[in-house]
Amino acid sequence: GQYTDFDIFGNINMPIGLRDSEIETISSQLEEALSYYAEKENVEITAYLQDALSFIYFKSDNEKSKKHKKLAQGLYQELNWSYHQLFILARDIDNLLKLGFEAEAKPLEIEAITIYTHEADKYIKAHCAYLLSRAYGIHNRVNLQLEYLFQAEDLLTEIGEKDLLKPIYISVAIVYEWYLTNSEKALEYEHKELNLRKEINH
């Protein structure tokens, strides 16, 4: 297919909710595509396919899922794609915390923060901060969720990226309204979002 700017953030359409027979067909097609692109030495698409297969096999074949995830992680490291590395780590942390394995999740969290800290590209780093904020939000770690939302806001403001500020502002507003019951701060960020939309004619 064709690439867009957002493809660098791994927006793969996953067949969530499909019947098992359809997933089997899709995994077979993905395996075939993987073989083709690996032979062509296309590292980027090979990495995506390894990640997709890890996701597909997650419930049906845990060993295959782990194998593809490890290969995807290695390729993302080789490509120096911090967002993709964080995305996999965030999934693992989420799964471990859901099972109550906090001690096992901690080193992965440290690894994720280290990757984030060393990302030089402010545009990608802002996306990483947003991803981390969502990961913390899922487990009601509201202070860290806000911290990374504010970091994303600062980074995007610094580079003049206005379009991507919209979800940041509304996320901050939601945290203040729903979790901290601070309607005044929520309204402040809702107004920021509204003014931004006016400014960019959205």
N, C-alpha and C positions, 0 to 999 in steps of 0.2 A: 504493500500500500504506500501511500504518500505520508511524509513526515510533516508535522506542524511543530511549532515551538514547544507546545506542551507535551509532545511525545518524549522529550528528554526526562519528564517526570514519571514515566512509566504508566501512563493511562491506558492500561490494557483492559479491554472489555472481557470480563470473566463470565462464564456461563453459569451464573448463580441461579439455583432453583430449577435447573433443567433435570429431566428424567435421567436415571442412571444410564440408560441405553444411549442417550444423546451425548452424555459426558464421555462414554466409552468411545464413541465415534470421534468426538472432538480431540480426546487425548491421542487417539491413533493418528489423526491428521496433524496434530502438533508434533508428535514424534517424527512423522515423515518430514515436516517442515524443518525440524531441528537437524535432522540428518543432512538435508540439503544445504542449510545455511552454515552448518559446521564445516562441511566439505568446501564451501565457498570461502571459508575463513572470515565470515562476516560476524565479528565479535559482538557488535551491538544487538543485532537481531537474535543471535544465539543466546545472549544473556536474557533477553526478554522471554524467549521461548522456554529456557530453563526455569525461569521464575513462574511462568504460566503453568508449566507442568507440575511444579511443586505445589501450586495452589490447587490444581485439578486433582492430584493424587492425595491431597491432605486427609480426606476422610476414608478413601478406599484402600490406599496402600501407603502406610506411614513410612516404610523404608524407602520406597521410590520417591516419595515427597521430600524426605530428608536429603536424598542423593541429589535431586535436581536443585534443591535450595542451596546446598553447599556449592554446587557448580555455578549457580547464578551469583552467589556472594563473591566467589573468586573472580568471576568475570567483571562484576561491578567494581571490585577493588582494582583490578587491572585497568579498567576504564577510568578510574578515579571518579565514579559517580556517587557522590555522598548521599544524595537523596534516596537513591535506590537501596543503598546499604542500610540507611536508616529505616526505610519502609519494611525491609525484612526483619530488622531487629525489633521494630515496634510490634510487628505481628507476633514474634516469639515472646516478647515481654508480656504482651496482652494474654497470650495463651498460658504462660507460666503463672501469672497473677490470678487468672481465673481458676487455676488448679490449686492455688494457695502456696505456690513455691516462690516465696518472696526472696529467699536467699539466693536461689538460682537466677532470678531475674535481675538482681542488683549488678553483677558484672556486665550484663548486656546493656543495662541502662548507662553504666559508666562508659562503655564502648561507644554507645550512640552519642553521648554528650561529647566525647573526644572527637568523633568524626565531625560533628556539628561545629565544634570549636575551630577545627583546622580548615574548614571550608573557606576559601578565599573569595569566591565569587558571591557578591552580596545578594544578587538576585536569587541564586540557588540557595544561599544560606537562609534567606527569608522564607523560602518554601520549606526548608528543613525545620526552621523554628515553628512554623505553622503546623507541620506534621507532629513535632514533639508536643506542642500545645494540645493537639487533639488526643494524642496518646495519653497524656496526663489527665485530660478531662474525662476520658472513659472511666478512669479509676478514681474520680472525684478528688484529684490532687490539685485543687483549684488555684492555690498560690503559684505553683509551678506552671499551670496552664496559662495564667495571666502573665507571668514573667516572660514566657516564650512568645505570647501574642504581642507584648510590648516590644520585645526584641525584633520581631518581624515588622512591626509598625515602624520602628526606628530605621531599620535597614531599607525598607521600601521608600520611606520619606527621604532618606539620604541620597538614593539613586534616582529619585523623581518618578518612581513607578506608581502611578495613581490607580490604575485599573485594579491591581491586585490588593489594594488597601481595603476595598469594599468588604470582602469576607472577613478581614481582620477586625474592622470596626464593628460589624454586626456580631462577630463571635465574642468580642469584649463586652458588648452590650448584653448579650445573652447571659454571660457569666455573672455580670453584676446583677441582672434582674432575677434570674432563676436560682442562683446558688448563694449569692451574697445579699439578696433582697435590698439592694441599693438602687432604687429607681432613679435617683438624681444622677448617679454616674452612668447608669444605663442610658438615660435620656441624652446625656452629653455625647456619648458615642453614637447613638442613633442620629443625632443632629450632625455629627461629623460625617457619617455615611451619607446622609441626605445632601449635605452641602457639596460633598465630593461628587455625587451623582449629578448634581446641577452643573458643577464645574466642567465635567467631562461629557455633558449632554447625554447622560445615560437614562 
